[in-house]
């Protein structure tokens, strides 16, 4: 039962957070808003935010996930970076 209470508390805080964000965005700016979520949990929250915006305002908001592992500085220095390969065929 305690776990359910904690989950409900987190859900309530997320809903409150989303409401605060939506309240701070003017309706005129919604058409140019883009929500970006860092994979994987941020992607999930970003999608939920976009859904809430649509439910409350009726406006479609662009969403995109961002995958950042190649840009993290806390990973080993032996990282190889992607290189541009020109198609030679």
C-alpha positions in Angstrom: 0.0 0.0 0.0 2.9 2.4 0.8 4.3 2.0 -2.7 0.9 2.9 -4.3 0.9 6.1 -2.2 4.3 7.0 -3.4 3.5 6.4 -7.0 0.3 8.5 -6.7 2.3 11.3 -5.1 4.8 11.2 -8.0 2.0 11.2 -10.5 0.3 14.2 -8.8 3.6 16.1 -8.8 4.1 15.3 -12.5 0.6 16.5 -13.3 1.2 19.7 -11.3 4.5 20.3 -13.1 2.8 19.8 -16.5 0.0 22.2 -15.6 2.5 24.8 -14.5 4.4 24.5 -17.8 1.2 24.7 -19.9 0.0 27.7 -17.9 3.2 29.6 -18.6 3.0 29.2 -22.4 1.0 31.8 -24.2 -1.5 30.3 -26.7 0.3 32.3 -29.5 3.6 30.5 -28.8 2.1 27.0 -28.8 2.3 26.9 -32.6 6.1 27.3 -32.5 6.7 25.1 -29.5 8.9 22.0 -29.8 9.3 19.5 -27.0 12.5 17.5 -26.9 13.0 14.5 -24.6 16.3 13.0 -23.8 16.1 9.2 -24.2 14.7 7.2 -22.5 12.9 8.6 -19.5 12.9 12.2 -20.8 11.4 10.9 -24.0 8.5 9.3 -22.0 7.9 12.5 -20.1 8.1 14.7 -23.2 5.5 12.6 -24.9 3.3 12.8 -21.9 3.7 16.6 -21.8 2.7 16.8 -25.5 -0.4 14.8 -24.8 -1.3 17.0 -21.9 -0.9 20.1 -24.0 -3.2 18.7 -26.7 -5.8 17.6 -24.1 -5.8 21.1 -22.5 -5.4 23.3 -25.5 -6.4 21.3 -28.5 -3.1 22.3 -30.1 -0.7 19.8 -31.7 2.9 20.3 -30.5 6.0 18.9 -32.2 7.9 16.3 -30.3 11.3 14.8 -30.9 13.6 12.5 -28.9 17.3 13.3 -28.4 19.8 10.5 -28.0 22.9 11.8 -26.2 25.4 9.0 -25.5 27.9 10.1 -28.0 28.0 13.5 -26.5 28.5 12.6 -22.8 31.8 13.6 -21.3 31.6 11.1 -18.4 32.1 8.1 -20.7 35.5 6.8 -21.4 38.0 8.8 -23.5 38.3 5.8 -25.8 35.1 6.8 -27.5 35.1 6.8 -31.3 33.0 9.5 -32.9 30.8 8.8 -35.9 32.5 9.9 -39.1 30.9 11.1 -42.3 31.2 8.5 -45.0 30.5 9.6 -48.5 28.6 7.0 -50.6 31.1 5.8 -53.2 28.8 3.5 -55.1 
